[in-house]
Amino acid sequence: MHALKDIYLIRHGETDYNRMGVVQGSGIDADLNELGNRQAQAFFEHYQHLELDKIYTSALRRTHQSVKGFIDKGLPWEQYEGLNEISWGIREGRTPSNEDDAYYRNLVRTWRKGDVHIQSEEGESPIDVLERQKPVVDLIISRREEKSILIAMHGRAMRVLLTHLFNQPLQNMDHFAHQNLCLYHLQYDYEKGQFISLKANHADHLQTLPDSI
């Protein structure tokens, strides 16, 4: 029988920045808002039966708060800056103007064309994000004794990570959809050395929540 590692990969719950359409990036350490906390609680209630060996998060509070129920159970928890959101640079945290909106659209369009080495102004490129993620991924995979883990991170960073895990070109990162507190359930097959996707952008656990509070 193949040795398999179950990986439950989630994006953090909603923050007020998300609600207002303001880019957070790695430079804004925002808290979950009321809806975000309810999303986190709904996820915990739905998946608290999982026999998890470890929790991994980014170093930003919104990921910690998204898995608080599991942390409060006393599960082992490690946080890594390598899992942080991309740095969007000097425009992080401010209400976007038309100029900012156009800047982001053009930047993402550039990445989709394959120029994934292009950085945001005073920020990071997708290549930069991937390079800091790789050591964390290698560490997680090396821990064969951890048969089931939960990872909480961020939207753009998740897209970068998923292209790496599934050997996709980095320019295809927008093919991986996400929403606040969505779940990707993956398995890593040690014998084949590859990842398997079981659920993608899954959010059944949020069905009972209102869209807004």
Secondary structure as the mmCIF struct_conf table of DSSP 4:
data_model
#
loop_
_struct_conf.conf_type_id
_struct_conf.id
_struct_conf.beg_label_comp_id
_struct_conf.beg_label_asym_id
_struct_conf.beg_label_seq_id
_struct_conf.end_label_comp_id
_struct_conf.end_label_asym_id
_struct_conf.end_label_seq_id
STRN STRN1 LEU A 4 ARG A 11
STRN STRN2 THR A 15 THR A 15
HELX_RH_AL_P HELX_RH_AL_P1 ASP A 16 MET A 20
TURN_TY1_P TURN_TY1_P1 GLY A 21 GLY A 21
TURN_TY1_P TURN_TY1_P2 SER A 26 GLY A 27
HELX_LH_PP_P HELX_LH_PP_P1 ALA A 30 ASP A 31
STRN STRN3 LEU A 32 LEU A 32
HELX_RH_AL_P HELX_RH_AL_P2 GLU A 34 TYR A 47
TURN_TY1_P TURN_TY1_P3 GLN A 48 HIS A 49
BEND BEND1 LEU A 50 LEU A 50
BEND BEND2 ASP A 53 ASP A 53
STRN STRN4 LYS A 54 THR A 57
BEND BEND3 ALA A 59 LEU A 60
HELX_RH_AL_P HELX_RH_AL_P3 ARG A 61 SER A 66
TURN_TY1_P TURN_TY1_P4 VAL A 67 VAL A 67
HELX_RH_AL_P HELX_RH_AL_P4 LYS A 68 ASP A 72
TURN_TY1_P TURN_TY1_P5 LYS A 73 GLY A 74
STRN STRN5 TRP A 77 GLN A 79
HELX_RH_3T_P HELX_RH_3T_P1 GLU A 81 LEU A 83
BEND BEND4 ASN A 84 ASN A 84
HELX_LH_PP_P HELX_LH_PP_P2 GLU A 85 SER A 87
HELX_RH_3T_P HELX_RH_3T_P2 GLY A 89 ARG A 91
TURN_TY1_P TURN_TY1_P6 GLU A 92 GLY A 93
BEND BEND5 ARG A 94 ARG A 94
HELX_RH_AL_P HELX_RH_AL_P5 ASN A 98 ARG A 112
TURN_TY1_P TURN_TY1_P7 LYS A 113 GLY A 114
TURN_TY1_P TURN_TY1_P8 VAL A 116 HIS A 117
HELX_LH_PP_P HELX_LH_PP_P3 ILE A 118 SER A 120
TURN_TY1_P TURN_TY1_P9 GLU A 121 GLU A 122
BEND BEND6 GLY A 123 GLY A 123
HELX_RH_AL_P HELX_RH_AL_P6 PRO A 126 SER A 142
TURN_TY1_P TURN_TY1_P10 ARG A 144 GLU A 145
STRN STRN6 SER A 148 MET A 153
HELX_RH_AL_P HELX_RH_AL_P7 GLY A 155 LEU A 165
TURN_TY1_P TURN_TY1_P11 PHE A 166 ASN A 167
HELX_RH_3T_P HELX_RH_3T_P3 LEU A 170 HIS A 175
BEND BEND7 PHE A 176 PHE A 176
TURN_TY1_P TURN_TY1_P12 ASN A 180 LEU A 181
STRN STRN7 LEU A 183 ASP A 189
TURN_TY1_P TURN_TY1_P13 TYR A 190 GLY A 193
STRN STRN8 GLN A 194 HIS A 202
HELX_RH_3T_P HELX_RH_3T_P4 ASP A 204 LEU A 206
TURN_TY1_P TURN_TY1_P14 GLN A 207 THR A 208
BEND BEND8 LEU A 209 LEU A 209
BEND BEND9 ASP A 211 ASP A 211
#
